[in-house]
């Protein structure tokens, strides 16, 4: 084996791992760990598995064989995909990849999806297998289970793996153990000091490694412990825990039924309660329910109407089901709040909500945001309900009941406005809660913790006046959740039972708080979770779940896989860790906008007493003061301390991976200085696209590409000058890109342009961190210097130079090198964008990185689609005659004129129209003919590419127009 290098130092299947990561993300609740609890930014398990295998597997002198073996172990090779295939292939997908002759042979016609009469099963199987072999990787994995869902691979595959690696394994655990022993003399220990949601420790343990996990945050510790001991438990333990969950639920159900707080006079049981806030209209004095929509359910065609009560100067509610399409459309346009203004239905006046709250700016500077005074009453610890004198009060305006027909087991749901008896049941809830409230707070059954000021938490007090965590729950929620907590305390006999109880209450709290909005869309009509995004959003309408709706949160999904390896989970500051690991894999809060410590306090408020009972040695606060925040001088210094400590607790042949999501040059420069100062050297970097479509309350496209920065201990004693490093960087960048080109598969590309640029960053960092000291760089100064936007440090300039070297190497395969260098940045971006689309790559992050690399500030107009994993550029027909003819920029470019010419050919069905446009509109047409022909030749190559069908007409036109232009004469 070549000088003890790991596979991940030399190569990595970024394209396949990206696609598998996306598939895992899209499984949503089907993901292995998400069922256990909410955490932000968990890394896909397949990414963790690939990273660990990449660290443990040695690199040989045969790079291609190494890749084959790696993909075989990951079940990402051809045989592995076939082994993972579970679904039958659809006829439509088979038909799509057949030639016209094959369609005529096997189908009723070459436009019909009906099999030809008389085909045998063997013939159908033969053409199905042929179609499968033609599918792209993306298409194939839609028919496959995830790699983690495959128990093992065929014994013949293990023979080939063992022959190459010198092992005797028959499963992944044995292989991982043997690779660890080969490298370290013992089973590898994987450490993670920012364990968060626990993906890294769980997957490391599941693969067969021993594990050390730590985090400053108790909720992170709880989730990681749960992953290893509950998701990692045997079937028998899971069965016992299910029995415990059922006991608790039955006890809660019995008490609620005895109180009669969910059941109406007909014996029907409520499963959802919808509440709205009310406030006085300052113009007319009416008390107005604040409704963001008058639609309750689009599927059930249910709406709410406001019935004016002039004597009381308020409104009553009327719920109407199964309304007409016209009535539903009319209701969709009605609301009493729009653009954050109260819209009074009585006087038709609009009043901004900040005016109703009487927000004021007193000029005093305070930390965080949402920090100026207003007139909202600040709730006290003993409060659990609104007072009628409050600026905002609360009303129940709709209940969804569920009845069971006596002659059938069919469930019937219906909506109704609250009756007098319903209101009495609401009052009874408050009465019962008031009897238990003080004692329950004292015993930790319901929260009593104050809300600390913070970037996210200030919003709760500023917008609603809430000062303690229990204020985020109404009386019914506190009472029901409190019953669960009480029974967990009474019935739990083991740590596992205490923990599964905490996880259940956390799930219930996430899906049943005053921040849980009602989703009225057809097919939904449900209460959504609190953390639809990474914030505390305080809506004016929310839902409360009855016990039957809560059951789906309490009986959460557990995808268990028994783990028998050693694991240790602690709470600790990463700077103080003394446990040793052979490999450290961390996902630090680097330049991260998520305030984990604040968001997790929502759950910690409920868990404190149970946590202390389960883990007496653990503290039960979020340790905000010690939290490593993702920016600023103190953060950088903390990161140096942390990674120096990890390096000290790692053997000389140990390695580290830092995961982060930024591709900004300045961020890379800071990170380079951090790892360098910590005594570490960069040896490789790979970018894995893990983006999914944005959802919830987010707007726009939220791109996530995870960079794996691979590190070793720095062993050099050499000193260098900065200018001496530039030639070395140029050589390293070119070598790195050339080696990636040689390894790449043109038919199924592994590397995108973004990967090559990232490799250039890594090459620069590799050279930079390979020396002990650089005379021109004062590390302390660089780490403490605050820079203006756009100002680059000396290290950032060095990385920027590497990027420029890389872009000079990234010339499209079919494009002339000389002409390429004459193109404008906009044109280069467009041609490279088309190249990545040809290669079946649709991540928006690739276009963003290209735009940065070519220095194109505005490129959004280029895009026909900006959805994650569906991003692509406009065709000539999609451009039509828009954005053409300006004096500068893409609109005046030669490429834009070429695309206009192709559009005119298609529009007028006349190739001469395109030629005339070029001759009349392109300045210096005769001297530009060679460049025009190069553009047309490139576009003409799209015609036979199946995923470029939307370019077909333009590609055909380009082929003909190229001949006309090439043979044109004065």
N, C-alpha and C positions, 0 to 999 in steps of 0.2 A: 504494500500500500504506500502511496506517495506521501512521504513526510508527515504522516499523522493528520493530514487535513481531513476535515469533515465534508460530507457531501454538500452541505449548505454554504460552505465557503466557496465552492466552485460553481455550482449551478442549483437551480430550484425551479420546479414546474409551476411558475407563477400563473399562467393562464388557466390550467386545470384546477389548481387550488382556489383561484378566484371564483371559478364557476361553481365549484363544489361548496364554497363558502356562501355564495349567493343562494344556492339551492337550500342549504341549511337554514339560512336566515328566513327564507320564504316559507319554511315549515311552520313558522309562528309558534303556536302552542304545542306543536308536535316536536319542537326542539327538546333535547334531553333535560336541560336544566331550567328553562324558563318557567316550567310549571311550579317550581319550588318557591319562587319569589321574585320580586321586582329588583332589578339592578340596571344601571345605565352603562351601555357600552361593553357588554360581554363580548368577548372574541369567539368566533365560531370554533367549535371543537375540532373540526377537520383542519383548520388552520394550525391549531395548537399541535395536533397529532403530526402534521407534516413538518412543523418546525422542530419538534423533539426528535423525530426520526432523522431529519436532516442533520441535527447535531451529533447524534449517536452513530450514524452510518458513515464509515470511512470512505474517502474518495480514492479510487484506484487510478491506474494509468489509462483505463478505458472509460472515458467519460460517457460515451453512448450506452455502454452496458450498465454503468452506474444508474443512469436515468431509467433504463428499462427495469432494473431491479427495484428501484425506488417506487416507480409507478405500480409495479406488481404487488409490492407490500401494501400500498395504499389502495389497491383495487381500482386504479385509474387507468390501467392498460386495457387493451381490447378484450382479453379474457376476463379481466376483473369486471368490466362493464357488463359483459354478458352474464357473469355470475350474479351481479347485482340486479339484473333486469327482472322485474316482477310483473309489469303490466303487459297485456297483449298490444301489439302495434296496430294503430288505427289504419284502416284502409286508405283514408285520406292522406296520411303521412307516407304510406307506401307509394301511392299514386304520384305524389308530388316529385319524387326523385327518380322516377322511371323515364326512360327515353320514349319517344313517340312509338317506336316499333314495339317496345316492351308493353306499352299500354294497349296497343292493338292485339298483342298476343294473349295478354292475361285479363283484359277487361272488355266489357261489351263494346266500348268504343274508346277512342283516345280522349274523350271528354266526360266519360261516365265513370262513376265510382262503383259500379256493379261488376262483380267478377263475371267472367265469361262462363257460360253454361258448359258443363262437362269437365271443368278443371278438377284434377285430383287433389287430395290433401297434400300429397308430396310436392306437387307443382306449386301450390299456394305457399308451402313452407319454403321452397327453394327461392321464390321471388321475394318472400318476406325477409329471408336471410340476406339476400342481395341488397335489398333496400336498407336494412340495418347497417350493413357495412358501408353504405354511402352516407349515412347520417353524419352530421357534425357532432362533435362532443356535446354541444349544448342540447341538441335534439335527443341524443342517446340518454343523457342523465334524467330527462323528464320521464323516462320509463324505468328508472332505477331507484332502489332504496339508497340511502346515504351510506358511505363507507362504514360508519360506526354501527350500522344495522346488520352488517354481515358478520356472522359468528367466526368464520374461518375461510381460508382458501383451499384449493385442492392440494393434496399431498405432492403431486407432480410439480406444482409451483414452488413448494417449499424445497424440493430437491435442487431446483435451479438457483433459488435464493441462497441456500446454504453453500452450494458449490462456489458461488461468487464471493460470499462474505466469510467463508470459513467457519460457519456455525452449524448447529445440529438441531435447529428449532423446528417445532411442528405447529406453533401458533405465535401470535404477535407477542404475548407476554414472555414466552421463552426467548424469542429473538431479542427483545429489548433488554432482558436480563443479561444475555450473553454478550451483546454489544457493549453494555455497561461494564461488564467484567473485563472485556478486552481493552477497553479504554482506561478504566480507573482501578481495575483490580477488584471491584465489587459492584453490586447492583447500583446503578446511578441514582443519586439523590437530586431531585429537581426542586429548586426553591423559587418562591414568588413572594416578594415582600409587599406587593400591592395587589393582594389576591382578589379584592372586589367581589364580583359575582361568582368567582371560583372556577372559571373555565380551565385555567392553566393547571392548577393542582388536580382537579378532577380527571382531566384527560391524561395527565402524566401518570396518575395512579392507575387509571383504567388500562393504560398500555403496559403496566408492569413495573413502573419505577417506584422507589420510595419518595415521599413527598414532605417538604416543609412549606407551610403557608402562613403568612402573617399579613395583618393590615392594622391600621390605626383605628378603623371604624368597627364597632361591635356588630353592626348589621352585616357588614362584609364578612366578619368572622363567623357569624351565625350561618350565612348562606354557604360559605365554603365548607364548614363543618357538616352542614346538611347534605351538600353534594357528595362528600366522601362517605358519610355514615348512613344516609337515607337513600339517595340515588345510588349509592354504592352498597346497599344492603341486600341481603338474601331475600328470596321470595317469602320465606317463613316470617322474617322480621316485618316485611311490608304487609303481609296478611294480618299480623298482630296489630300493627299501627292502624290499619283500616278498621279493625274492630274497635280500637280506642276512639278513632274519629266518630264512628257510629254511636258509641256510648255517649259521647259529649253532645252530639247533635240531637239524639233522642231526648236527653235530659233538657236541653234548651227548648225543643219542640213541645215537650210535656208542659213546661212552665208557661210558655206563651199561650198554649191552648187553655190552660187553667185560668190565666189572666183574661183571656178573651179579647186581646188587643188587636188581633188580625182577622177575626172571623165576624162576618156580619149576621144579621137576623136570619138570613136564608141558609146559613151554614157555609156560605162561600168564603174563600180565604184570599186575602189581598196578597199579591206578589210584588206590586210596585206602587209607590206613592210619589206623586209629582208635586214639587213645591216651587213657588215663585216668591220673589221679594216684592214688597210694596213700599211706596213712598208717597208723600203728599206732593201734588203738583203745586209749585209755588205761585202759579198764575191764577188757578181757580179753586184751589183748596180741596180738590177731590183726591181720595186715596186711590192710587193707580197701581194695579198689579203689573209688574215688569215682566213682560213676556217677549222673548226673542223670536217666538213663532207661535202662530195660532194652530199649527198642525201638531197633533199628538201622534198620529200614525199614518204614514202614507200607504202602507200595505192594507191596513184595516179601514182606511179612509175616515179617520177620526179627527175631529177638530174641536176646539174650545171656542165658545163665544162669551163675550162679556155682556152681562145684563146690568144696565145702569140702575142704581138704587139712589134716586135723587134725595130722598129724605135723609139718608145716612151719608150722602156724598161719597159713595164707594161703589163697588161692583160685585155682583155675584157671578158664578160660573155656570155655564151650560155646556155639557159634553154631548156631541152628536156623532154617532157612528154611521159608517157606510153612506157618506154623503156623495153627491154626484161629482163628476170630474170638474165641472165648472165651480162648484162650491169649494172643492179642494184647492183649485187654482186661486180663487179669491182669498181663501184663508192664508195661502202661502205669501200673499202680499201684505198681510196685516201683522202688525207688531206694535208694541208700546215702547220699544227701545230700538234705535237705529243710529249708527255712527256715534255710539256712546252718548246719545241724548235721549232723555225721556220724551216720548211722544204721547201727550195726553189725549185720550179718545173723547174727552168731554169738551175741552176748549181748543183742541187742535194745535196747541202751542208746544214748541220744543224747548227743553231745558237741558243743557249739558250736565252730565252726572257730576263732574267736578264742582259745578256751581251748587248742586244739591248738597254735596258733601262739604261745601265751603272750603275747598282747598285753598291754601294761601302760601305764598313764598315770603317767608320772613327774613330772607337774606342770610340766615345762619347756615354755615356749611356743616354738614353731617356726613358720616360715612355711608357707603352703599347708595341705594336709590330708594324711591318711595319714602322719602324721609322729611317731607315738609308737613306742617300741622294741618289738620282739618277738624270739622266739628263732630265727627263720629264719636259716640261714647266708647270709651275703652273698657272692654269687658273685664270683669274681675274673676278671680279663681273660682269663686262659688257660683258663677253664672253658667247656665246651660241653655237658656232660652232668651229670646228678644224681649225687650220691654216696649210697651206701646208708644212710649215717647221717643224711641230710637228713630234716627233718620230713615233707616231701612228696617222694616219688619218683615215677617214671613207668613205665607199662607199656603195651606194645602189646597190645590185646585183640581186634582184628578187622582183617582185610584183605579188601578187595574185589578179586578177580581178574577178568581179562577173557580169555576164550579165543576163538580163532577155529576153528570147526569145519572139518575138512579137506575136507568135501564141500560147504561153503557159505561164503559171505562174511558170514554172520550172526554178530553179536557176542553172546557169552554171558557174562553177569556173574554172579558168585556170591561169597558171603561165606564166610569161614572163620576159625576161631580160629587164631592163629599156631602153626605146627608147630615142631618142633625145628630144621628147616632154615630156616624163616623167621627164627627167633631168631638163627641163625648169620649170616644175611644182614644182620640189624640190627647184629650185632657187627662184621661186615666193613665196614659203612658207617662205624662209629666208627673202625675201624683206618685206613681210607683217609683219612678227614678228619684224623685226628691226624697223618698224614704231611704233609699240605698246610697244616695250620691256621696255623702261625706265619708261614710265607712268604706265605700268602694274606692274612693280616692286614696284614703289612708292605707288601704291594703294593696294598692297597685292594681286593682281590677279594672279601673278606667284611668286615663291619663290625668296628671295634675301638673305636668311640667310647663314652665313658662316658655314662650316662643322667644328665642334670642334674636336680636337684630341681625340682619344679614341681607345679602344681595337678593335672594329669593324670598326669605321669610318676612322681610319688611312689607311686602305686598299684602300679606294677610291682615296686618294691623291697619295699614293705610287704606285699604279698600273695604274692609269689613269691621274693623275695630277689635278683632280677635287678638288676645294676648297670651292665651294658653292653648296647648295642642288639642284639648278636648273641645274647644270652641269650634273646631272644624267638623264636628259631628252633632246632629240634632238629637233631641231627646230619645226618639225611637232607635236611632243608631247606637247611642250610648247604652241604652237599656239592653238591646239585643247583643251587641258586642260584649257588654259586661257579663251577660249570662254565659257566653262562651268562655270568657276568661275565668269566671268563677268555677266553672266545671272542669276546666283544664287544671287549675290549682288543686281541686279536690280529687280528681280521678287519675292524674298522671303519676305513674310509678317508676318511670325511668327517664333518663336524659332524652332518649329518642322520642318518648311521648311528650315531654315538655317542649322539645324542639318542633315536632310536627304540629303541636298546638299553637306555638308562636307563628309558625309559617302560615297556618290557617287563618289566624286572626289578622296577620299582615295582609293576606290576600283579601279578606273580607273588608278591611279598612280601605284598601286601595280601590275596591269596587263599590264601596258604600260609604261615601262621605259627602259633605256639603260642597265638595268640588267635583262630584260625579255628575256629569251632564246627561240629559236624556237624549237619545238618538232616535229621531222619528222616521228615519228612512225605511222604505219598504224592505222587508226581509230582516229588519233589525228590531226596531221598537224595544230597545233595551237601555239599561243604564250603563254608561261607559265608565272606564276606570279613571281614578284621580290623575295618575301620571300618564296621560296620553302623550305628553312631552316632558321635557326636563324642567318643569316649572310648577309653581302653585297658581293655577288659574282660578279665579274666583268668579264663577258664573252667576247670573241673576236667576237662572232656573236650574234645578238639580233634581235628582231622583233618589229615593230611599228604597232599599230592597226589603221585601218581606222574606220570611225564613226560607220559603221554597226557592226564591231567587238566590239567596245567600248560599244555598247548598252547593251550587256549582263552583263557588270560590272555596268553600270549606273542604269539599272532597276534590282537591286539586289533583292534577295529573302527575303521576310518579313513573318515570321511565327508568327503572332500576337496572343496574349491571353490577353484580357482586364484585367488590374490591377487597382483596386480601392482603395488600401490601401495607407497609408501615406508613403512617401519616401523622403529622403533628400540625395543629392549628393553634396559633397564638395571636394575641393582640399586642402590638408593640410598635414603637417608632422605628422606622426602617434604619435610622442612623444608629440604633442601639442593638440591633440584632447580632447575636453571637453564634447562632446555629450555622453550620457549614453545609454547603451544597456543591455538588460537582458542576451543575449547570443552573444558572439563574435565568429565568424567563420572566420579564416584568412588563407591565403595561401601565407606566406611570401617568399621573395627571398632567402630562406635558402640554403646555399652552392650551389647556382644556377649559372650556367655558362652563362645564358642569360642576356645580357646587355640591358634590356628593355628601359632604358633612351636613349641609343644611337639609337637603332632601331626605336623607336617611333618618333625620330626627322625627319625621312624621311617624315612622315605624317604631323607632326607639322609645317614643313616648308610651306606646302600648307594651313594649317588650321588657322594660327595665327590670321589673321584679321577677319575671319568669327567667330572664337571662341570668340574674344573680343566683337563682335557685339551681339552674342547670349547670352554670359555670362559675362557681364561687370565686375563682381567681381572676375573672375578667372584670374590668371596669365597665360602667354602663352609661357613659356619656360619649359624645362624638369627638371629644378632644380637639375642638376647633382651633385652639391656640397653636397646637402642634401640627395642624394640617399643612401639608405641602401644597401651596397654591400654585397654579400653573403659569405664573409670570412674575417678572420683577427680580431684583437683585437677591432678595432673601430666598426666593425659590431656586435660583441658579446655584447659590451657595449650598442650599439644602441638598440639591441633586448631586453636587460634587461629593458631599459628605456621605450620602446614601450609597452611591456607586463605588466610592473608595472602600466603604465598609463591606460591600458585597464582594469586591475584588479581594479584600483581605480574607474573606470567608469562602474562598474558592481555591482549589489546587492550581498549580502552575499550568497544567494542561486543561483546566476547566474553561468553559466558554459562557458567554451571556448573549441573550437576545433582548433588545429593548424594542417594544412595539410602540409606535406612535402614528398619528394620522396627518401630520403636516408635511407639505412639500415646499414651503416657503424657504428661500435660501437663508434668510436671517435666522430662522428657527434651526435649520441644519447647522449653521455656523455656531450658534450657542451650544447645541448638543455636542458638536465636535469638541468644543472647549471643555465641556463638562466631562465627557468620557476620557478625554486626554488628561485632564487634571486629576481624574480618579485613577490614573495608571492603567488605562485600557486602550486598546488599539482596535480600530474598525477594520474588519477583514472582508465584509460583504454587506450588501443591503438589497432587499427585494421588496417589491410593492405588490400587495394583494388587494384587489378591488373587492370590497365587501359591501358596496352600496345597495340599498333597496329604495323603492319609491317612498318619498316622504309621506307621512300620514299624520293622523291626529290633527292638532291645532297648528302644525307647522305650515308655512307657506314657502313655495319655491322648491328647489332641489337640494337636498342635504346630502352631499357627497361624502362618502367615507372610503378612503383607501388606506389600508394599514401597512405601514412600512416596518419590515423586520430588519433591524440594525444588528448585525452579528459582530460580536466582540471577543477578543482574547486579551490576556494580560500583556501589557507593554513590557518588552524585554530589552529595548535598545538603551544604549548610553550615549548615543550620537547627538551632536548639536548641529543645527543647520540654520541657514539664512532663508528668508521667505523667497527671494528671487531665485535661489538655487532649486526650489521645489517645483517651480513652474514647468521646466522641461520634463521632470520626472512625472508630473501629473499628466502632461500631454501624452507621454508614452504609456502610462498606466491606463488612461481613458481609452486610447486606441486599442491597446491590447485587450482590455476588458470587452469592448464592443465587438472586436473581431472574434474573440473566443465565443461570445454569445451568438454571433452570426453563424459560426461553424456548428454550434450545438443545435441551432434552431431547425425546426421542420417547416419547410415552406408551405406544405399542404395543410398543416395544422399548426400555425405559428404559436409558439409559447410566449415569446416576448413582444410586447407592444413598444411603441416609441417611448412611452412614459417609463417603461422598464429600462430602456437604454439610457435615458437621461438620469434616472435614479442610479444606475450603475456608474454613471459619470460622477455623480455626487459622492458615491461610495469610494470610487477610485481616488478622488481628491482627498477624502477623509483618511483613506488608507495610507496615502503618502504622508499627509500631515501628521497623523498620529503614530507614524512608524519611527519618529525620532523622539528623543527624550526632551529636547528643548529647541525652540526656534528663537533666535536672538531678537528678531524684529517684533515678537509678540509678547506683550505683558498680559499674561492670562488673567490676573486679578483685575487689571484695568478693563480688559475686554468684557469680563463677566459683569462688572459693575456699571459700565457705561450705558446710559440711556440715550438712544439714538432717535433722531427725527425720522418720520415716515419716509421710506425710500433711501435713507442713508445706510450704506453698507460698511460693515467692519472689514478689516483686512482679510479675515478668514472668509467672510461672505464673498468678497471679491475673488478670492481664490477659487471658491466653489462655483461662482458665476463663470469664471474662465473655463472651468471644466465642462460646464453646460454648453458653452459656445463651441468648444472642441467637439462635443458629442453631436450637436446639431449639424455640424459640417460633415459628419460621417453618415447621417441618416438620410440618404437620398433614395427615393422610391426605386424599386427594382427595375421598372420599365422606363424610367425617366433619364434623359441625357444629363450627365454630370455637369457639363459646361453650361447648358441652358438653366439648370437648376440654380446655379450660383447667381444668375442674372434676375431671378424672380423677386418680386416684392415680398415682404413678410406675410401680407394677407394671402398672396397666391401660394406661398409655400405651405401656410397653414391649411388652405383648402385642399391642395393636392395630397398632403400628408393625411388629412382627415378622411379623404376618399380612400386612401390606401388602408387605413385601419378598418374602415367599413368593409372593404373587399375581404379583409381578413376576419370578418365576422365579429368584430369587437365594437360594442355599443355603449361602453361605460362613458358617462359624461366627463369623468375625471381625466380621461385621455385627452379630450379636446381642450379641457382647461389647462392641462400641463403643456400641450402644444402651443396654445396661445401665449402662455407665459414665456416659453422657450423662444418663440419667434418675435416676442415683443408686441403682440397684437392685443391692444387694450379692449377693443370692442369687437366681439365675434358672435354675439347672440343672434344678430340678424342672419348669420350664415346657417343657423340651425333650423331644421324642419321639426325636430323633436328633441326635447331636453329631458325627457323622463329617464330615470335611472335604468340602465341596461336596455335602453331603446333609443339612445341618442344617435342622431345622424344629421348630415348636411343636406341642404336643399338641392334638388335637381334643377336643370334649366327651366322645366315647366313649372316647378314650384316657385322659382324666382319670378317667372313671367317677365313683365317689363318694370318690375319694382327695383329701386335702388340701382339705377343705371344713369350714367352721364354726369355725375358730379365731377368737380375739378380735381379732387384728390381722394385717396382711400380706395377701397375695394371697388366702389361704384365706377371709378375711372380706369380700373385695371384692364389689362389685356384679357385676362381669364374671364372677367365679368362680361366683356364684349363677346368672347367666344361662346359663353353660355347663352347670351341673348340671341346670337345667331342660330344656335341649336333650337331655342324656343320658337323662333320665327319659322324655321323649317317645319317643325311639328305643327305649328298653328296654321300655316298656309299650305302645308303639304307640298312644299316647293323648295328644293335645296338652293335654288338661285336666290331666294329671299335671304338666306343666311349669308351667302357669299356677298351679296350686295351690301348687307349691313356692315360686314367687316371692311369692305373696300371704302365705304362712305364714312364710317364712324371711327375707324382705327387710325390714329395719327401715324404717319410713316408706315403704312400698310406693307409696302414692298419689302422694307428692311425687317419687318416683324413676321414675315411669312414662316420663317423657320420655327419661331417660338409658337406661332399659332398652330402649325402642324404638329408640334410636340404635344401641345394641350389636346388637340383632337385625337391624336394617336393614343394618348393615355386613356381618354374617355372611351374610345372605341373598344378597349380591352374589357369593358364591363359587360358586354353583351352576353357572353356565355356563362357568367357567374350567377348562380341561382339566387343568392341573397341580394343581388343588385338588379332585380327585375324592374324596379321603378326607374332604372336608368336605361332600359332596353331601347326605347324609341330614340333617346338622345345618343346612345352608343352607335346605333345604326346610322343615324344622321351624321355623327362625327366621322365615321368611316368614309362616307361618300364625300362629305365636305372637305376632308383632308386631301383627297385626290384632286378635287377642284382647285383648292388653294395651291397645292404643290405644283400643279401644272398650269397655273394661271400665268398669263404673259401680258405685257403692256400692249 
